[in-house]
Amino acid sequence: MTDDYVFEGPAEEPVAPRDNNPPLSISELSFALKRTLEDRFSHVRLRGEISKVNHHASGHVYLTLKDDKSAIDGVVWKGVVRGLGVRPESGLEVIVTGKITSYPARSSYQIVIETMEAAGAGALLAQLERLKARLAGEGLFEGARKKPIPAFPATVGVITSPTGAVIRDILHRISERWPCRVIVWPVVVQGDAAAAQVANAVRGFDAMRPDGPIPRPDIVIVARGGGSVEDLWAFNDEALARTVAAATIPIISAVGHETDTTLIDFVSDRRAPTPTGAAEIATPVLADLQYAVADFERRLARAGGRLLEDRRTRLRAAARGLPARPEDLLALPSQRLDHVSSKLGSALERHRSEKAHQLVSVAARLTPTVLNRAIERRTDRLIAFSERFEPAVRRRLDRDQTRLAALSRALTSLDPKRPKPGFARVEDEHGAMIASASGLHDGQAVRLVFADGSKGARIDGEGGDPIPAPKPRPSPKPKPAAPGQGDLF
């Protein structure tokens, strides 16, 4: 029997099933989205307001386009910047064309701008222009109301953030130009609270007194570094602008760079292009002043020398016309002056001795006893006068009191509001007194006021019958005498 041998090779490894959804790397997904955006939105036209403009050192311009709800980043390459129709500035509303792309490093999309044209002022600038026109109409921008900058300030106030390069630049510039006292009022210079804090600082500096514990600044600098329109918008606040305009201290505005303009630049007394420029405007250069003073001293010395030389020349010319030499003419008066001056010392000493002797003789009489005697005499005279004066005043006062009591009794008896017995006061229905018959008419209701009360009455006219006199009462009859009783008389 033949055995059949079958050769079997090595066993085959199992093949894994193919994955229909392989994972992508982050870079693959980012670049796929970039190609999709560029293919789908290769040419778009947008309208929006520019903000956050950044002119990079490379020449590229990075900015943000926004409307009232959304925003998109944008980039203008260096080669396209020169051909733009307008210069990108914050707050400017523009119409741009370009393509939408993405920035894979941050997974954000942006528009690459190819053309740009102005579409008008943006919402922020339009609001600012309306406010600026209103304040200008009120005269807050007039040059006549702006205060002069003091030439030599002793104290400078600075309103700015206590941190950052702005305050360091100002302090350094002032210290090297004009060493003086600098008072810093720290505030925030960006955000919703900035305008209120800056306005409060302006009012605080303005309320200081020159003789207070903290000296009042002679000039105030409001300073902030550059930024976008949104960053500087706090300095366009209407309340802050009115506070700056109403301040009595001269104020220099140094907000932003030279190209940045805010509302307080127009109402302040002076605008500086930069914070360092504000320090230069507020302070003079001490070295220049010292040089100027030294130059004035030199010129004064030269002018004085020329004046003396001129007077000396004129004196010599006048001396030629004299009959003798000036020394000879002055010799005799000089001799007399020497003689009199030699006697002046002894004469003054004699005069002093004479006056001292007179003073001693007078002072001997000015003893306390003499002075007390004079005081006693005047005291006795005052007492005697008061003894005679007091009875006279009392008699005069008694006479006046008696006279006043008599006048008071007469006034009381003549008071129509208090009628005497047997008299009555006639009043109309309103309580007004009627003083004569012409004030009455027929049928008028009146009131008769007596001392013990009042009664109503009515006027019956002139033809009325007179009131009859009351009949006398009959006298009582004498009672008859009792019967049987005789008369005693």
Residue pairs with C-beta under 8 A, 6 or more apart in sequence:
24 32
27 104
30 102
30 104
30 107
31 104
33 102
34 101
34 102
34 104
37 100
37 101
37 102
37 109
38 99
38 100
38 101
40 100
41 99
41 100
42 99
43 97
43 98
43 99
44 97
44 98
44 99
44 100
44 111
45 95
45 96
45 97
46 65
46 72
46 95
46 96
46 97
46 111
47 67
47 93
47 94
47 95
47 96
47 119
48 65
48 66
48 67
48 71
48 72
48 93
48 94
48 96
49 65
49 66
49 67
49 91
49 92
49 93
49 94
49 122
49 123
49 124
50 63
50 64
50 65
50 88
50 89
50 90
50 91
50 92
50 93
50 94
50 122
51 63
51 64
51 66
51 71
51 90
51 91
51 228
51 229
51 230
52 63
52 64
52 90
52 228
52 230
53 61
53 62
53 63
53 88
53 89
53 90
53 228
54 61
54 62
54 63
55 61
56 62
58 78
59 78
59 81
60 75
60 76
60 77
60 78
60 81
61 75
61 76
61 81
61 88
62 73
62 74
62 75
63 73
63 74
63 75
63 76
63 88
64 71
64 72
64 73
64 74
65 71
65 72
65 73
65 74
65 94
65 96
65 111
66 72
68 123
72 109
72 110
72 111
73 108
73 109
73 110
73 111
74 96
74 98
74 110
74 111
74 112
74 113
75 110
75 111
75 112
75 113
76 84
76 88
76 112
76 113
76 116
77 112
80 113
80 114
83 115
84 113
84 115
84 116
85 115
85 116
85 117
85 118
86 92
86 94
86 116
86 117
86 118
88 94
88 116
90 228
90 229
90 230
91 121
91 122
91 124
91 125
91 128
91 229
92 118
92 121
92 122
92 125
93 118
93 119
93 120
93 121
93 122
93 123
94 116
94 117
94 118
94 119
95 116
95 117
95 118
95 119
96 111
96 113
96 114
96 115
96 116
96 117
97 113
97 114
97 115
98 111
98 112
98 113
98 114
98 115
99 111
99 112
99 114
100 109
100 110
100 111
100 112
101 109
101 110
101 111
101 112
102 108
102 109
102 110
103 109
103 110
121 129
124 229
124 230
124 233
125 229
128 236
128 263
131 236
131 238
131 263
132 263
132 266
135 141
135 238
135 241
135 242
135 263
135 266
135 267
136 266
139 145
140 241
140 242
140 245
140 266
140 267
141 266
141 267
145 245
146 269
146 270
147 248
147 249
147 250
147 269
148 250
148 269
149 219
149 250
149 252
149 269
149 270
149 281
149 282
150 218
150 219
150 250
151 284
152 178
152 284
153 178
153 180
153 217
153 218
153 219
153 282
153 283
154 180
154 181
154 215
154 218
155 180
155 181
155 182
155 183
155 215
155 216
155 217
155 218
156 174
156 180
156 181
156 182
156 183
156 217
156 218
156 219
156 220
156 221
156 282
156 283
157 182
157 183
157 184
157 185
157 205
157 217
157 219
157 220
157 221
157 249
158 167
158 170
158 182
158 183
158 184
158 185
158 220
158 221
158 223
159 185
159 187
159 198
159 201
159 202
159 205
159 220
159 221
159 222
159 223
160 166
160 167
160 170
160 184
160 186
160 187
160 189
160 221
160 222
160 223
160 224
160 275
161 167
161 186
161 187
161 188
161 189
161 224
162 184
162 186
164 225
165 225
166 223
166 224
166 225
166 275
167 184
167 223
169 275
169 276
169 279
170 182
170 221
170 223
170 275
170 276
170 278
170 279
171 182
173 276
173 279
173 280
173 283
174 180
174 182
174 279
174 282
174 283
177 279
177 280
177 283
177 284
177 285
177 286
178 283
178 284
178 285
178 286
179 286
180 283
181 215
183 205
183 214
183 215
183 217
185 201
185 204
185 205
187 194
187 197
187 198
187 201
188 194
188 197
189 198
189 224
189 225
189 234
190 224
190 227
190 231
190 234
191 234
192 234
194 234
194 235
195 234
195 235
195 237
195 239
195 240
196 239
198 222
198 234
198 235
198 240
199 237
199 239
199 240
199 243
199 244
202 220
202 222
202 240
202 243
202 244
202 247
202 251
203 243
203 247
205 216
205 217
205 220
205 247
205 249
206 247
206 248
206 249
208 214
208 215
208 216
208 217
209 216
210 216
216 249
217 249
218 249
218 250
219 249
219 250
219 251
219 252
219 282
220 247
220 249
220 250
220 251
220 252
221 251
221 252
221 254
221 272
221 275
221 278
221 279
221 282
222 235
222 244
222 251
222 252
222 253
222 254
222 255
222 264
222 268
223 254
223 255
223 275
223 278
224 232
224 235
224 254
224 255
224 256
224 275
225 256
225 257
225 275
226 232
226 256
226 257
226 260
227 256
227 260
232 255
232 256
232 260
232 262
234 240
235 253
235 255
235 262
235 263
235 264
236 262
236 263
236 264
237 263
238 263
240 263
240 264
241 263
241 264
241 266
241 267
242 267
244 251
244 253
244 264
244 267
244 268
245 267
250 269
250 270
251 268
251 269
251 270
252 268
252 269
252 270
252 271
252 272
252 278
252 281
252 282
253 262
253 264
253 265
253 268
253 270
253 271
253 272
253 278
254 271
254 272
254 273
254 274
254 275
254 277
254 278
255 262
255 264
255 265
256 262
257 273
257 274
258 273
258 274
265 271
270 281
272 278
272 280
272 281
319 325
319 326
322 329
412 418
413 420
416 425
416 433
417 425
418 451
419 425
419 449
419 450
419 451
420 451
421 451
423 450
423 451
424 448
424 449
424 450
425 433
425 448
425 449
426 433
426 434
426 440
426 446
426 447
426 448
426 449
427 433
427 434
427 446
427 447
427 449
428 434
428 444
428 445
428 446
428 447
429 445
429 446
429 447
431 447
434 440
434 446
440 446
440 459
441 459
442 459
442 460
442 461
443 458
443 459
443 460
443 461
444 458
444 459
445 456
445 457
445 458
446 456
446 457
446 458
446 459
447 454
447 455
447 456
447 457
448 454
448 455
448 456
448 457
